Amino acid sequence: MWDAVYGTLRRVRVIYNPAVSFEPAFRDRLTLAAWESQAKFVVTFDLIKAYIYFAYAFALAYTLLSHPHPEAFNVRLGVGTAFYFSITTIATVGYGDIVPASAGSRAMVVTEILLGLVYVVLVFSVIAGHLQKRSE
């Protein structure tokens, strides 16, 4: 997961500062010029993929917390249910059908919310910076 985030941030740096040389993290048959023409799509896809990996990592953590401590949530979480809970948590929707009941699970949920908000703010600031550069 962290490799994908790191690779994405390196690609973002190239798009907004093309003067800096860049070696793609994933070597494939595309030349650098061909890669740069597809860079915006690749970066967008990588940002979405990293967001999903982030939610999945928290889902696994919720599952691992729920099995030895059934009192951590109001229901016992499997991987699918935990992923659903993680997506609703990171999106700050919070339907209320799954509720953290212990102090540890609440701390984990708060951490996911804060990190998810920071990630979204980072993504929108990169987009806003790009749009501002483009309009100049």
C-alpha positions as CSV (number, residue, x, y, z in Angstrom):
1,M,0.0,0.0,0.0
2,W,2.7,2.5,0.9
3,D,4.6,1.7,-2.3
4,A,1.5,2.8,-4.3
5,V,1.1,6.0,-2.2
6,Y,4.9,6.8,-2.6
7,G,4.8,6.1,-6.4
8,T,1.7,8.3,-6.7
9,L,3.3,11.2,-4.9
10,R,6.4,10.8,-7.1
11,R,4.3,11.0,-10.2
12,V,2.4,14.1,-8.9
13,R,5.8,15.8,-8.4
14,V,6.7,15.1,-12.1
15,I,3.4,16.4,-13.4
16,Y,3.7,19.7,-11.6
17,N,7.5,20.0,-11.9
18,P,8.5,18.5,-15.2
19,A,12.0,20.0,-15.0
20,V,12.9,17.4,-12.4
21,S,14.0,14.1,-13.8
22,F,12.0,11.1,-12.8
23,E,12.4,7.4,-13.0
24,P,9.0,5.6,-12.9
25,A,8.6,3.3,-9.9
26,F,7.1,0.6,-12.1
27,R,9.2,-0.2,-15.1
28,D,7.3,-1.4,-18.1
29,R,7.3,-1.1,-21.9
30,L,6.0,2.5,-22.0
31,T,8.6,5.1,-22.7
32,L,8.7,8.1,-20.4
33,A,7.2,10.4,-23.0
34,A,4.3,8.0,-23.5
35,W,3.9,7.6,-19.8
36,E,3.7,11.4,-19.3
37,S,0.9,11.7,-21.8
38,Q,-1.1,9.3,-19.6
39,A,0.2,10.6,-16.3
40,K,-3.0,12.4,-15.2
41,F,-5.0,9.3,-15.6
42,V,-2.4,7.2,-13.8
43,V,-2.2,9.6,-10.9
44,T,-6.0,9.7,-10.6
45,F,-6.2,6.0,-10.6
46,D,-3.4,5.6,-8.1
47,L,-5.0,8.1,-5.7
48,I,-8.3,6.2,-5.8
49,K,-6.5,2.9,-5.4
50,A,-4.5,4.2,-2.4
51,Y,-7.7,5.4,-0.8
52,I,-9.3,2.0,-1.2
53,Y,-6.1,0.3,0.1
54,F,-6.3,2.6,3.1
55,A,-9.9,1.7,3.8
56,Y,-9.1,-2.0,3.3
57,A,-6.2,-1.8,5.8
58,F,-8.5,-0.4,8.4
59,A,-11.1,-3.1,7.6
60,L,-8.5,-5.7,8.3
61,A,-7.6,-4.0,11.5
62,Y,-11.3,-3.8,12.5
63,T,-11.7,-7.6,11.8
64,L,-8.6,-8.4,13.8
65,L,-9.9,-6.3,16.7
66,S,-13.4,-7.8,16.5
67,H,-12.6,-11.5,16.6
68,P,-10.6,-11.7,19.9
69,H,-12.8,-8.9,21.5
70,P,-16.4,-9.3,20.4
71,E,-17.4,-6.4,22.6
72,A,-15.4,-4.0,20.5
73,F,-18.3,-3.4,18.1
74,N,-22.0,-3.9,18.5
75,V,-21.8,-6.7,15.9
76,R,-19.0,-9.2,15.1
77,L,-17.2,-8.1,12.0
78,G,-16.1,-10.2,9.1
79,V,-13.9,-8.8,6.4
80,G,-16.8,-7.8,4.1
81,T,-18.7,-6.1,6.9
82,A,-15.6,-4.5,8.2
83,F,-14.8,-3.1,4.7
84,Y,-18.4,-1.7,4.5
85,F,-17.9,-0.1,7.9
86,S,-14.5,1.3,7.0
87,I,-15.8,2.9,3.8
88,T,-18.8,4.5,5.6
89,T,-16.3,5.7,8.3
90,I,-13.7,7.1,6.0
91,A,-16.4,8.8,3.9
92,T,-17.8,10.2,7.2
93,V,-21.3,8.9,6.4
94,G,-21.8,6.8,9.5
95,Y,-25.1,5.0,9.1
96,G,-25.1,3.8,12.7
97,D,-25.8,0.2,12.0
98,I,-22.3,-0.7,13.2
99,V,-21.0,1.1,16.2
100,P,-17.6,1.0,18.0
101,A,-18.3,0.1,21.6
102,S,-14.9,-0.1,23.3
103,A,-12.3,2.6,23.8
104,G,-9.8,0.9,21.5
105,S,-12.3,0.6,18.6
106,R,-13.4,4.2,19.0
107,A,-9.8,5.3,18.9
108,M,-9.2,3.3,15.7
109,V,-12.3,4.8,14.1
110,V,-11.3,8.4,15.0
111,T,-7.8,7.7,13.6
112,E,-9.3,6.5,10.3
113,I,-11.6,9.5,10.1
114,L,-8.8,12.0,10.7
115,L,-6.4,10.3,8.3
116,G,-9.1,10.0,5.7
117,L,-9.9,13.7,5.9
118,V,-6.2,14.6,5.7
119,Y,-5.9,12.4,2.6
120,V,-8.9,14.0,0.9
121,V,-7.7,17.5,1.7
122,L,-4.3,16.6,0.2
123,V,-5.9,15.3,-3.0
124,F,-8.1,18.4,-3.4
125,S,-5.1,20.7,-2.7
126,V,-3.1,19.0,-5.4
127,I,-6.0,19.3,-7.8
128,A,-6.6,23.0,-6.9
129,G,-2.9,23.7,-7.4
130,H,-3.0,22.1,-10.8
131,L,-6.0,24.0,-11.9
132,Q,-4.5,27.3,-10.6
133,K,-1.3,26.6,-12.6
134,R,-3.3,25.7,-15.7
135,S,-5.3,29.0,-15.5
136,E,-2.1,31.1,-15.4
